[in-house]
Amino acid sequence: MPSVGKTTVAKTISERYGIRYLSGGDVLKDIADELGFEVSEEEWWDSEGGMAFLEMRKKDGSFDKRVDQKLVSLIAEETVVITSYPLPWLTKSPLRIWLKASESRRAERLAGRDNLSLKESIKVVKKRDDENRKIYETLYGIKYGDDLSVFDFVIGTDELASPKVIEIALSIVKCFV
């Protein structure tokens, strides 16, 4: 889910083990850039442009399907660390970890990260959650955020600081590399 810490954890794993990191969101941003969106800031998804592109994605699933096909191919070809909302349901990758946090905790993190008011960040988190659920339900029949049965590990992050979440994830990954 947005603002749960997945990018921080994934990048740390990538650096620690020298494994290529790729974000499904970054691949989607490349497509948005091709379409003329101003994709400059790191947290672009929470911006006006990111929300406008989200509206386009809701109407045309080809953007997401293109990204997902690319990521599925990459997993088959090489060892990679990928953050992607639907990918765990679309592939039998060797290790799938879900980071779980409440909506309120994720909104707090988003507010601090993107310098938003808590009220505004709650709206952004709700919108992204709702829209992502709709997109992946429509495209793949995925119960995004509800059906965690495809995951090997679920780490609850509400009460854990980022370094502890990273430590736990690295301990898990160590068993697989």
C-alpha positions in Angstrom: 0.0 0.0 0.0 1.2 3.6 -0.4 3.4 5.0 2.3 4.0 1.7 4.1 7.9 1.8 3.6 8.2 -0.6 0.7 10.6 1.6 -1.3 12.9 2.1 1.6 13.0 -1.6 2.4 13.4 -2.7 -1.2 16.2 -0.2 -1.9 18.0 -1.3 1.2 17.8 -5.0 0.2 18.9 -4.1 -3.3 22.0 -2.2 -2.0 22.9 -4.8 0.6 22.8 -7.8 -1.8 23.8 -6.0 -5.0 20.5 -6.9 -6.7 18.9 -4.7 -9.2 16.0 -2.6 -7.9 13.0 -1.7 -10.0 9.7 0.0 -9.1 6.5 -0.6 -11.0 5.6 2.9 -10.1 8.7 4.2 -11.8 8.0 2.3 -15.0 4.5 3.8 -14.9 6.0 7.2 -14.4 8.1 6.6 -17.5 4.9 6.1 -19.5 3.4 9.2 -18.0 6.5 11.1 -19.0 6.1 9.8 -22.6 2.5 11.2 -22.5 3.8 14.7 -21.6 3.2 14.7 -17.8 5.8 16.7 -15.8 7.3 13.8 -13.8 10.0 15.4 -11.7 9.5 15.0 -8.0 10.1 11.6 -6.2 6.6 11.5 -4.7 4.9 12.5 -8.0 2.0 10.1 -7.4 0.6 12.3 -4.7 0.8 15.4 -6.8 -1.9 16.8 -9.1 -0.2 15.3 -12.2 0.0 11.9 -10.5 -3.7 12.0 -9.7 -4.5 13.0 -13.2 -2.5 10.1 -14.6 -4.3 7.8 -12.1 -7.6 9.0 -13.7 -6.2 8.0 -17.1 -5.2 4.6 -15.8 -8.7 4.0 -14.5 -10.0 4.4 -18.0 -7.3 2.5 -19.9 -5.8 -0.6 -18.3 -3.2 -0.9 -21.0 -0.7 1.3 -19.1 -0.7 -1.1 -16.1 -0.7 -4.2 -18.2 2.3 -3.0 -20.1 4.2 -2.4 -16.9 3.1 -5.7 -15.3 4.2 -7.7 -18.4 7.6 -6.1 -18.3 8.0 -6.9 -14.6 6.9 -10.5 -15.0 9.4 -11.0 -17.8 12.2 -9.5 -15.7 11.5 -11.8 -12.8 11.8 -14.8 -15.2 15.2 -13.5 -16.6 17.1 -12.3 -13.5 17.1 -11.8 -9.7 15.6 -8.5 -9.0 14.0 -6.6 -6.1 10.7 -5.1 -7.3 8.1 -2.9 -5.7 4.8 -3.4 -7.5 1.2 -3.4 -6.3 -0.1 -6.3 -8.4 3.0 -8.3 -9.2 2.8 -10.7 -6.2 -0.5 -12.0 -7.6 0.8 -12.3 -11.1 4.0 -14.3 -10.7 5.4 -17.1 -8.6 8.5 -15.2 -7.6 10.7 -16.9 -5.0 10.0 -14.4 -2.2 7.0 -12.0 -1.7 6.9 -9.8 1.3 3.9 -7.5 2.2 4.4 -4.6 4.5 1.2 -3.9 6.4 0.2 -0.6 8.1 -3.0 1.1 9.0 -4.4 3.8 6.9 -3.9 6.4 9.7 -0.2 5.4 10.2 0.4 5.6 6.4 -1.2 9.0 6.3 1.1 10.2 9.1 4.1 9.0 7.2 2.9 10.6 4.0 2.3 13.9 5.8 5.8 13.9 7.2 7.4 12.8 3.9 5.5 15.1 1.5 5.0 18.0 3.9 1.2 17.7 3.8 -1.3 18.4 6.5 -2.6 15.2 8.1 -6.1 15.9 6.8 -4.8 16.2 3.2 -2.6 13.1 3.5 -5.6 11.1 4.8 -7.5 12.1 1.6 -4.5 11.1 -0.6 -4.0 7.7 1.0 -7.8 6.9 0.9 -8.0 7.9 -2.8 -4.9 6.0 -3.8 -6.0 2.9 -1.9 -9.5 3.0 -3.4 -8.3 3.6 -6.9 -5.6 1.0 -6.8 -8.1 -1.5 -5.5 -10.5 -0.7 -8.3 -7.8 -0.9 -11.0 -6.4 -4.2 -9.9 -9.8 -5.8 -9.3 -10.9 -4.7 -12.8 -7.7 -5.8 -14.6 -6.9 -9.0 -12.7 -9.6 -9.8 -10.2 -7.1 -9.1 -7.4 -8.4 -8.3 -3.9 -5.6 -5.8 -3.4 -4.8 -5.2 0.2 -7.3 -7.8 1.4 -6.1 -11.2 0.0 -2.6 -11.6 1.4 -2.5 -15.4 0.8 0.1 -15.0 -2.0 2.7 -13.6 0.3 5.4 -15.6 2.0 5.7 -13.0 4.8 3.7 -10.1 6.2 5.4 -7.6 8.3 3.2 -5.2 10.4 4.9 -1.8 10.5 2.5 0.3 12.5 4.6 0.1 15.7 8.0 -0.4 14.2 10.5 2.3 13.2 12.0 2.0 9.7 15.3 0.5 10.8 13.5 -2.3 12.6 11.4 -3.1 9.6 14.5 -3.1 7.4 16.2 -5.4 9.9 13.3 -7.9 9.8 13.1 -7.8 6.0 16.9 -8.3 5.6 16.7 -11.3 8.0 14.1 -12.9 5.8 15.9 -12.2 2.6 19.1 -13.6 4.0 17.4 -17.0 4.2 16.8 -16.9 0.4 20.1 -15.6 -1.0 
